Amino acid sequence: MILQNLLLVLPAGVLSTITKIARTKLNEETVKYISENGMYHFTSNEETANKIIESGNIRPSKSAIVSYGIPAAFLFAGLPDKDNYLKNLAGGSWNNLLLHPEQILYAVKIDAKENELSNYKMRLQDGVIIAEGGAIIKPEQCSVKEVVIDYLSDKTGKKVLQLRERTKEEMEKDNDIIMMGDTPVHFPGGKIHKYTPSKECLEAIEREKQRLGYISSLGLVSTILDVVGIENRESINAIKNVANKVKNLFARLKNGDIKLLGEAKDKKQAEISELKVLNPDEEKLTKLSNIVNGISNGTLKNTRPISTKTYQKSILEFNKQGIYQKDLAKTFNELLNSSFYQYAKKKENSINQNLIYKSKTHGINHSRKVAILCSEILQSTGINFDEKMVDILMTASYYHDIGRIADIGPHALNSVRKLKNVDLTFENGEKYSENDRNILYALVDCHEGKDSEIDKKLEKYNISEEDKTKVKFYAEVLRDADALDRARISTSFLMDLNPQYLKLNESKKLINFSFDLDNISNLIPTKDLMSLDVMHNKEKSFLDSLKVETNPQAALNKFNSQEQTQEKDSIDRI
């Protein structure tokens, strides 16, 4: 029986499923259309779209229902028409443009060439473009687009509801002011993107909703369905996030953290000279938050060697493996509130700094950053807090280079020899046992040399079979942290940090963080970095101190330096 006859006798549900699964290679007409109009991959927000472009990878949908067992990334050939968009991406109220016509959608537009489309397929049901296993994209061919619904003339001259990109002129009018009644308020964290459909567009939307049988107040009903998880469980988090932002905004207004601009005629923006986020006794944390914020939003130039082939190749390779760079602000928040960092701070007070090698390259600043990086690696892995092993690791972080006599050349064994004459105690006052010392010597010795030598070194220091796996893990943490801090001797033209030397996946996610940490350490003394207090108000976190621009005009001088942490990278409903 030929396929056409078979399809005629199949039940409608089965037929629908088959046509949705069925896919074919792109025909010449589609390839030509894509080369002229691009492909669009819709995402949840602008930040995610930027991260996708920087990563060079669109991850496949994790939903078996969406992909029917075949993980794939989904795109549209050109901007989709209204019906195709609503069918594929408007499952809930949050991205249904008929219910929320003021909403701005974000998409990654890919200007692919004809010879780059051989790996893509097209779904027969609706022409959606499919990249099985995900799509590798070239950042230089991509851009972030803001998409809205409008009432415009089609090719025949007939006015219809359709999607369009926001113009440059529209986006230039965006600002960081919101109105509370008649009072404009400066809202930190970047520009507020706003779209107001024309009256003609809103009238056309009402006619379309009537044609489709939308009941009155369907937007409210759909939102309620979202909340209880019938349409889209992720909307629960979305609503919570919006509620928390509003709550935080009013709390900060009440505390005087955000300044009202007062009555401003013609709604003109007044200049704000200074914003305070933290109490005066938290000066160091305030400074750190401002610097992290500046690096994150581009008002402070980052020091990542993004133009080097080593960086580009490594980041792209890790992205293919599903290993994405962590967000700077979130990483610091995680670090400052971790038990590992708190212990590293304690150890700072008990080490003998006279033993530390006197050098700008391998001195105390390097040791402190290694301790910080060790703390974050341990926190990220989720390993249980083992006080003895953490103490030994932090001791190794501070003392691993004390045997140096120059900034180059072997030194690990000499560091071990010096350590044998050092009085070592845990923070509770207990002296290191012979076994504790052997573990410390092994970590320090293993931080230098080839990976293949680690097992022999563990035997050399009589590490028991019971402890070998654990000690080897902590040795890899120290090696990775030491390797990550080679960011300090990298430049924009030469990347001395070799990502291929990193062993732990959690370490591979900290490449950007290591460069930013080195950048921060040039602006804040590392001694201050090792003495930061956890927020005294437990309802706050380090993140609450971020995204406040003390100089609004500086936001105009942005660098293309977004974090590469790729969180949920698309609206997986196609």
C-alpha positions as CSV (number, residue, x, y, z in Angstrom):
1,M,0.0,0.0,0.0
2,I,1.5,3.3,-1.0
3,L,2.0,6.0,1.7
4,Q,-0.9,8.2,0.5
5,N,-3.4,5.3,0.7
6,L,-2.1,4.3,4.1
7,L,-2.6,7.9,5.4
8,L,-6.2,7.9,4.3
9,V,-7.2,4.9,6.4
10,L,-5.4,6.0,9.6
11,P,-7.3,7.5,12.5
12,A,-7.0,11.3,12.7
13,G,-4.9,11.2,15.9
14,V,-2.4,8.7,14.5
15,L,-2.3,10.7,11.3
16,S,-1.6,13.9,13.2
17,T,1.2,12.2,15.1
18,I,2.8,10.8,11.9
19,T,2.7,14.1,10.1
20,K,4.3,15.8,13.1
21,I,7.0,13.2,13.3
22,A,7.6,13.0,9.6
23,R,10.5,15.1,8.4
24,T,12.5,15.5,5.2
25,K,15.6,17.2,3.9
26,L,15.3,20.8,2.9
27,N,14.3,21.3,-0.7
28,E,16.0,23.9,-2.9
29,E,13.1,26.4,-2.5
30,T,13.3,26.3,1.3
31,V,17.1,26.5,1.3
32,K,17.0,29.6,-0.9
33,Y,14.3,31.2,1.3
34,I,16.3,30.6,4.5
35,S,19.5,32.1,2.9
36,E,17.5,35.2,2.0
37,N,15.4,35.5,5.2
38,G,17.4,33.6,7.9
39,M,16.2,31.2,10.5
40,Y,14.6,32.2,13.8
41,H,15.0,30.3,17.1
42,F,12.7,31.8,19.8
43,T,14.0,32.0,23.4
44,S,12.7,32.9,26.8
45,N,14.5,36.3,27.1
46,E,17.2,38.6,25.7
47,E,19.9,37.4,28.0
48,T,19.4,33.7,27.0
49,A,19.5,34.7,23.3
50,N,22.8,36.4,23.9
51,K,24.2,33.4,25.7
52,I,23.1,31.1,22.9
53,I,25.0,33.2,20.4
54,E,28.1,33.4,22.5
55,S,28.0,29.6,23.1
56,G,27.6,28.8,19.4
57,N,25.1,26.1,20.3
58,I,21.3,25.7,20.4
59,R,20.7,22.8,22.7
60,P,18.0,20.2,21.8
61,S,14.7,20.2,23.5
62,K,14.5,17.8,26.5
63,S,10.9,17.2,26.0
64,A,10.0,13.7,24.6
65,I,6.5,15.0,23.8
66,V,8.0,17.8,21.8
67,S,10.6,15.8,19.9
68,Y,8.8,12.4,19.9
69,G,11.9,10.7,21.2
70,I,14.3,12.6,18.9
71,P,16.2,15.4,20.8
72,A,16.3,18.3,18.4
73,A,16.5,22.1,18.2
74,F,13.6,23.8,16.5
75,L,13.6,26.9,14.3
76,F,11.5,28.7,11.8
77,A,12.4,29.5,8.2
78,G,12.1,33.3,8.4
79,L,9.7,34.9,10.7
80,P,6.7,32.5,11.1
81,D,3.2,33.6,10.2
82,K,0.9,34.3,13.1
83,D,-0.9,30.9,12.9
84,N,2.2,28.8,12.8
85,Y,3.7,30.8,15.8
86,L,0.5,30.4,17.8
87,K,0.2,26.7,17.1
88,N,3.8,25.9,18.1
89,L,4.8,28.4,20.7
90,A,1.7,29.9,22.3
91,G,0.7,27.0,24.5
92,G,0.3,29.2,27.6
93,S,-0.7,32.8,28.3
94,W,2.8,34.1,28.7
95,N,3.7,34.0,25.0
96,N,0.2,34.1,23.3
97,L,0.3,37.4,21.5
98,L,-3.5,37.5,21.1
99,L,-3.8,37.5,24.9
100,H,-0.8,39.7,25.5
101,P,-0.2,41.8,22.4
102,E,2.2,44.1,24.2
103,Q,4.6,41.3,24.8
104,I,8.1,41.3,23.2
105,L,9.4,38.0,22.0
106,Y,13.2,37.3,21.7
107,A,14.7,35.2,19.0
108,V,18.2,34.3,17.7
109,K,18.3,35.1,14.0
110,I,20.7,32.9,12.0
111,D,21.9,34.2,8.7
112,A,23.0,30.8,7.4
113,K,24.4,30.3,3.9
114,E,23.0,27.7,1.5
115,N,26.0,25.3,1.9
116,E,25.5,25.3,5.7
117,L,22.0,23.8,5.7
118,S,22.6,20.2,4.8
119,N,22.2,19.0,8.4
120,Y,18.8,20.6,8.8
121,K,15.4,18.9,8.2
122,M,11.9,20.2,7.8
123,R,8.8,18.9,9.6
124,L,6.2,18.0,7.0
125,Q,3.2,19.1,9.1
126,D,4.1,22.8,9.4
127,G,7.5,23.4,7.9
128,V,9.3,23.9,11.2
129,I,13.1,23.5,10.7
130,I,14.7,20.8,12.8
131,A,18.3,20.2,13.8
132,E,18.5,16.8,15.4
133,G,20.8,16.6,18.4
134,G,21.0,20.4,18.5
135,A,22.3,23.1,16.2
136,I,25.9,24.4,16.0
137,I,25.8,28.0,14.9
138,K,28.4,30.6,14.0
139,P,28.2,33.6,16.4
140,E,29.3,36.0,13.7
141,Q,26.2,35.0,11.6
142,C,23.7,35.5,14.5
143,S,21.9,38.4,16.1
144,V,19.3,38.9,18.7
145,K,15.9,40.1,17.4
146,E,12.9,41.6,19.3
147,V,9.7,40.4,17.7
148,V,6.2,41.8,18.2
149,I,2.8,41.4,16.7
150,D,1.4,44.2,14.4
151,Y,-1.3,44.9,11.8
152,L,0.5,45.3,8.5
153,S,0.0,44.9,4.8
154,D,1.1,41.5,3.3
155,K,2.5,40.9,-0.1
156,T,-0.9,41.3,-1.7
157,G,-1.5,44.6,0.1
158,K,-4.1,43.2,2.4
159,K,-3.7,44.1,6.1
160,V,-3.3,41.1,8.4
161,L,-1.9,40.4,11.8
162,Q,1.7,39.3,11.5
163,L,5.0,39.2,13.4
164,R,7.7,41.7,12.8
165,E,11.0,42.8,14.2
166,R,11.2,45.9,16.3
167,T,13.0,48.7,14.6
168,K,16.2,50.3,15.7
169,E,14.3,53.6,16.4
170,E,11.8,51.8,18.6
171,M,14.6,50.2,20.7
172,E,16.5,53.4,21.1
173,K,13.4,54.8,23.0
174,D,13.7,52.1,25.6
175,N,14.9,53.3,29.0
176,D,15.3,52.2,32.6
177,I,12.3,54.3,33.9
178,I,9.0,52.9,35.1
179,M,6.0,55.0,36.1
180,M,4.3,54.6,39.5
181,G,1.3,56.7,39.0
182,D,2.6,60.1,37.8
183,T,6.0,59.5,39.4
184,P,8.9,58.1,37.3
185,V,11.2,55.7,39.1
186,H,14.7,54.6,38.1
187,F,14.7,50.8,38.0
188,P,18.2,49.4,38.1
189,G,19.3,46.5,35.9
190,G,19.3,47.8,32.3
191,K,16.8,49.2,29.9
192,I,13.1,48.3,30.1
193,H,11.9,47.1,26.8
194,K,8.3,48.2,26.0
195,Y,6.0,47.8,23.1
196,T,2.5,49.4,22.7
197,P,0.5,48.0,19.8
198,S,-1.5,50.5,17.7
199,K,-5.2,50.9,18.2
200,E,-5.8,49.4,14.8
201,C,-3.7,46.4,15.8
202,L,-5.6,45.9,19.0
203,E,-8.9,46.1,17.2
204,A,-7.7,43.5,14.7
205,I,-6.7,41.2,17.6
206,E,-10.1,41.5,19.1
207,R,-11.7,40.5,15.8
208,E,-9.3,37.6,15.5
209,K,-10.1,36.4,19.0
210,Q,-13.8,36.4,18.2
211,R,-13.2,34.5,15.0
212,L,-11.2,31.9,16.9
213,G,-13.8,31.6,19.7
214,Y,-11.8,33.1,22.5
215,I,-14.1,33.7,25.5
216,S,-13.9,36.9,27.4
217,S,-11.3,37.0,30.2
218,L,-9.5,34.0,28.5
219,G,-6.2,35.6,29.4
220,L,-7.0,35.4,33.1
221,V,-8.3,31.8,32.8
222,S,-5.2,30.8,30.8
223,T,-2.9,32.4,33.4
224,I,-4.7,30.5,36.2
225,L,-4.3,27.3,34.2
226,D,-0.6,28.1,33.9
227,V,-0.3,28.5,37.7
228,V,-1.9,25.1,38.5
229,G,0.4,23.6,35.9
230,I,-2.2,22.5,33.3
231,E,-0.8,24.4,30.4
232,N,2.8,25.2,31.5
233,R,4.3,24.3,34.8
234,E,7.2,26.7,34.3
235,S,4.8,29.6,34.5
236,I,4.6,29.0,38.3
237,N,8.2,30.1,38.5
238,A,7.6,32.9,36.1
239,I,4.8,34.3,38.3
240,K,6.9,33.9,41.4
241,N,9.8,35.7,39.8
242,V,7.6,38.6,38.8
243,A,6.0,38.8,42.3
244,N,9.4,38.7,44.0
245,K,10.7,41.4,41.7
246,V,7.8,43.7,42.5
247,K,8.1,42.8,46.2
248,N,11.8,43.6,46.2
249,L,11.2,46.8,44.3
250,F,8.8,48.2,46.9
251,A,11.1,47.0,49.7
252,R,14.0,48.8,48.2
253,L,11.9,51.9,47.7
254,K,10.9,51.8,51.3
255,N,14.5,51.4,52.5
256,G,15.6,54.3,50.3
257,D,17.8,52.0,48.1
258,I,16.1,53.3,45.0
259,K,15.5,57.0,44.5
260,L,12.2,58.5,43.2
261,L,12.9,61.0,40.5
262,G,10.2,63.3,41.8
263,E,7.7,65.1,39.6
264,A,9.3,65.4,36.2
265,K,7.6,67.5,33.6
266,D,7.0,65.9,30.2
267,K,8.2,62.7,31.9
268,K,11.9,63.6,31.3
269,Q,14.5,61.5,33.0
270,A,16.3,63.2,35.8
271,E,19.9,62.3,36.6
272,I,20.7,60.1,39.6
273,S,24.1,60.7,41.0
274,E,24.3,57.8,43.4
275,L,22.4,54.7,44.6
276,K,23.1,52.9,47.8
277,V,22.3,49.2,48.1
278,L,24.0,48.0,51.2
279,N,24.5,49.4,54.7
280,P,27.7,51.5,55.2
281,D,29.3,48.7,57.2
282,E,29.2,46.6,54.2
283,E,31.5,48.8,52.1
284,K,33.7,45.9,50.8
285,L,30.7,43.9,49.6
286,T,29.2,47.1,48.0
287,K,32.4,47.6,46.1
288,L,32.5,44.0,44.9
289,S,28.8,44.1,43.9
290,N,29.4,47.3,41.8
291,I,32.4,45.7,40.1
292,V,30.6,42.4,39.4
293,N,27.7,44.4,38.1
294,G,29.9,46.4,35.9
295,I,31.6,43.4,34.4
296,S,28.2,41.6,33.9
297,N,26.6,44.5,32.1
298,G,29.6,45.6,30.1
299,T,30.3,49.0,31.8
300,L,33.6,47.5,33.0
301,K,35.7,45.8,30.4
302,N,36.3,42.1,31.1
303,T,39.7,40.5,30.5
304,R,38.7,37.3,28.8
305,P,40.8,36.6,25.8
306,I,37.7,36.1,23.6
307,S,39.7,36.8,20.4
308,T,42.1,33.9,20.9
309,K,41.6,30.6,19.1
310,T,42.3,28.7,22.3
311,Y,39.4,30.4,24.1
312,Q,37.0,30.2,21.2
313,K,37.8,26.5,20.4
314,S,37.6,25.4,24.0
315,I,34.4,27.2,24.9
316,L,32.7,25.8,21.8
317,E,33.9,22.3,22.5
318,F,32.7,22.4,26.1
319,N,29.3,23.8,24.9
320,K,29.0,20.8,22.6
321,Q,29.5,18.6,25.6
322,G,26.8,20.5,27.5
323,I,29.3,22.3,29.7
324,Y,28.4,26.0,29.9
325,Q,30.2,28.9,31.6
326,K,28.7,29.9,34.9
327,D,27.2,33.4,35.5
328,L,29.5,35.7,37.3
329,A,27.0,37.2,39.8
330,K,25.3,33.9,40.6
331,T,28.7,32.2,41.1
332,F,29.9,34.9,43.6
333,N,26.6,34.6,45.4
334,E,27.0,30.8,45.6
335,L,30.7,31.2,46.7
336,L,30.2,33.8,49.4
337,N,27.5,31.8,51.1
338,S,29.3,28.4,50.9
339,S,30.9,26.6,53.9
340,F,34.0,26.0,51.8
341,Y,34.7,29.8,51.3
342,Q,34.0,30.4,55.0
343,Y,36.6,27.8,55.9
344,A,39.1,29.3,53.4
345,K,38.7,32.6,55.2
346,K,39.5,31.0,58.6
347,K,42.6,29.4,57.1
348,E,43.8,32.7,55.8
349,N,44.1,33.9,59.5
350,S,46.2,30.9,60.6
351,I,48.7,30.5,57.8
352,N,52.2,31.8,58.1
353,Q,52.4,34.4,55.3
354,N,56.2,34.6,55.8
355,L,56.4,31.2,54.1
356,I,54.6,32.4,51.0
357,Y,56.8,32.9,47.9
358,K,57.3,36.6,47.4
359,S,56.2,37.2,43.9
360,K,53.5,39.1,42.0
361,T,52.9,36.0,39.8
362,H,53.0,33.2,42.4
363,G,52.7,35.0,45.7
364,I,49.9,35.5,48.2
365,N,47.4,36.9,45.7
366,H,47.7,33.7,43.6
367,S,47.3,31.5,46.7
368,R,44.2,33.3,47.8
369,K,42.6,33.0,44.3
370,V,43.5,29.3,44.3
371,A,41.7,29.0,47.6
372,I,38.7,30.8,46.2
373,L,38.6,28.7,43.1
374,C,38.9,25.5,45.2
375,S,36.0,26.6,47.3
376,E,33.8,27.2,44.3
377,I,34.7,23.9,42.6
378,L,33.9,22.0,45.8
379,Q,30.6,23.9,46.2
380,S,29.6,23.3,42.6
381,T,30.3,19.5,42.8
382,G,27.9,19.2,45.7
383,I,30.3,17.2,47.7
384,N,29.7,16.8,51.4
385,F,31.7,19.1,53.7
386,D,34.6,17.1,55.1
387,E,36.3,19.5,57.5
388,K,39.6,17.6,57.6
389,M,40.0,17.3,53.9
390,V,38.9,20.9,53.3
391,D,41.5,22.1,55.9
392,I,44.2,20.1,54.2
393,L,43.1,21.4,50.7
394,M,43.1,25.0,51.9
395,T,46.5,24.6,53.5
396,A,47.7,23.2,50.2
397,S,46.1,26.2,48.3
398,Y,48.2,28.6,50.4
399,Y,51.4,26.7,50.6
400,H,51.6,24.8,47.3
401,D,54.2,27.3,45.9
402,I,56.4,27.9,49.0
403,G,59.2,25.9,47.4
404,R,59.6,28.2,44.5
405,I,62.9,29.9,43.9
406,A,61.7,31.4,40.6
407,D,58.5,32.0,38.7
408,I,59.3,29.1,36.3
409,G,60.6,25.6,36.8
410,P,59.8,22.6,39.1
411,H,59.0,23.4,42.7
412,A,56.4,21.0,44.1
413,L,59.0,18.7,45.8
414,N,60.8,21.6,47.3
415,S,57.4,22.9,48.6
416,V,56.9,19.5,50.3
417,R,60.3,19.6,51.8
418,K,59.6,23.0,53.4
419,L,56.2,21.8,54.6
420,K,57.8,19.1,56.6
421,N,59.3,21.7,58.9
422,V,56.0,23.6,59.3
423,D,53.8,23.2,62.4
424,L,50.4,22.3,61.0
425,T,47.1,22.3,62.9
426,F,43.4,22.2,62.0
427,E,41.2,25.2,62.9
428,N,39.9,23.3,65.9
429,G,43.5,23.2,67.3
430,E,44.1,19.5,66.6
431,K,47.5,18.8,65.2
432,Y,48.0,17.2,61.8
433,S,48.6,13.4,62.2
434,E,51.2,11.6,60.1
435,N,48.4,10.5,57.7
436,D,47.1,14.1,57.4
437,R,50.5,15.4,56.6
438,N,51.0,12.7,53.9
439,I,47.7,13.7,52.3
440,L,48.9,17.3,52.3
441,Y,52.3,16.4,50.8
442,A,50.5,14.3,48.1
443,L,48.2,17.2,47.2
444,V,51.1,19.7,46.9
445,D,53.3,17.3,45.0
446,C,50.5,16.4,42.6
447,H,49.7,19.9,41.7
448,E,52.7,19.8,39.4
449,G,53.6,17.3,36.7
450,K,51.7,14.9,34.5
451,D,48.3,13.3,35.2
452,S,49.9,9.9,34.7
453,E,52.1,10.5,37.7
454,I,49.4,11.1,40.3
455,D,48.8,7.4,41.2
456,K,52.5,6.9,41.8
457,K,52.7,10.0,44.0
458,L,49.8,8.7,46.1
459,E,51.7,5.5,46.7
460,K,54.9,7.4,47.4
461,Y,53.2,9.2,50.3
462,N,51.6,5.9,51.6
463,I,48.0,7.0,50.8
464,S,45.8,4.0,51.8
465,E,43.6,2.3,49.3
466,E,40.6,3.5,51.3
467,D,41.7,7.1,50.9
468,K,43.1,7.0,47.4
469,T,39.9,7.9,45.5
470,K,39.2,10.8,47.9
471,V,42.7,12.2,47.9
472,K,42.9,11.9,44.1
473,F,39.7,14.0,43.8
474,Y,41.0,16.7,46.0
475,A,44.3,16.7,44.1
476,E,42.4,17.3,40.9
477,V,40.5,20.2,42.6
478,L,43.8,21.8,43.5
479,R,45.3,21.2,40.1
480,D,42.3,22.6,38.3
481,A,42.2,25.7,40.6
482,D,45.9,26.3,40.0
483,A,45.4,25.9,36.3
484,L,42.4,28.2,36.3
485,D,44.3,31.0,37.9
486,R,46.7,31.0,34.9
487,A,44.1,33.6,33.8
488,R,46.4,36.1,35.6
489,I,49.2,35.5,33.1
490,S,46.9,35.4,30.0
491,T,46.4,38.3,27.7
492,S,43.9,39.3,25.1
493,F,46.2,37.9,22.5
494,L,47.6,34.8,24.3
495,M,45.6,32.5,26.5
496,D,48.0,30.8,28.9
497,L,45.1,29.1,30.7
498,N,44.8,25.8,28.8
499,P,41.2,24.4,29.3
500,Q,42.3,21.0,28.1
501,Y,44.3,20.5,31.3
502,L,41.1,20.8,33.4
503,K,39.8,17.5,34.7
504,L,36.5,18.2,36.5
505,N,33.5,19.4,34.6
506,E,32.7,21.9,37.3
507,S,36.2,23.4,36.8
508,K,35.5,23.7,33.0
509,K,32.5,25.9,33.8
510,L,34.7,28.4,35.6
511,I,37.0,29.6,32.8
512,N,35.1,32.9,32.5
513,F,34.9,33.2,36.2
514,S,38.6,32.8,36.6
515,F,39.3,35.7,34.2
516,D,36.7,37.8,35.9
517,L,38.1,36.9,39.4
518,D,41.6,38.0,38.3
519,N,40.1,41.2,36.9
520,I,38.3,41.8,40.2
521,S,41.5,41.1,42.2
522,N,43.1,44.0,40.3
523,L,40.4,46.3,41.6
524,I,39.9,44.9,45.1
525,P,42.8,43.7,47.2
526,T,42.7,39.9,47.5
527,K,43.0,40.3,51.2
528,D,39.6,42.0,51.1
529,L,38.2,39.3,48.9
530,M,39.2,36.8,51.6
531,S,37.4,38.8,54.4
532,L,34.0,39.4,52.9
533,D,31.1,38.7,55.3
534,V,28.0,36.9,54.5
535,M,25.0,39.3,54.2
536,H,23.9,39.9,57.8
537,N,20.3,40.1,56.7
538,K,19.5,36.5,55.8
539,E,16.6,37.5,53.6
540,K,19.1,39.1,51.3
541,S,21.9,37.6,49.3
542,F,24.8,38.9,47.3
543,L,22.6,38.9,44.2
544,D,20.3,41.5,45.8
545,S,23.3,43.9,45.8
546,L,23.8,43.6,42.0
547,K,22.3,45.1,39.0
548,V,22.4,48.7,40.4
549,E,24.1,51.1,38.1
550,T,25.6,54.0,40.1
551,N,26.2,55.9,36.9
552,P,23.2,55.4,34.5
553,Q,25.1,57.0,31.6
554,A,27.8,54.4,31.8
555,A,25.3,51.8,30.7
556,L,25.6,53.3,27.2
557,N,29.2,52.1,26.9
558,K,28.5,48.4,26.8
559,F,31.0,45.8,25.6
560,N,29.9,42.6,24.0
561,S,30.8,40.5,27.0
562,Q,27.8,38.5,28.2
563,E,28.2,35.4,30.4
564,Q,28.1,32.1,28.6
565,T,26.2,30.2,31.2
566,Q,23.4,28.8,29.1
567,E,20.3,28.2,31.2
568,K,17.1,27.1,29.6
569,D,17.8,28.2,26.1
570,S,14.5,28.1,24.4
571,I,10.7,27.8,24.7
572,D,10.4,24.1,24.2
573,R,6.9,23.9,22.8
574,I,7.6,23.5,19.1
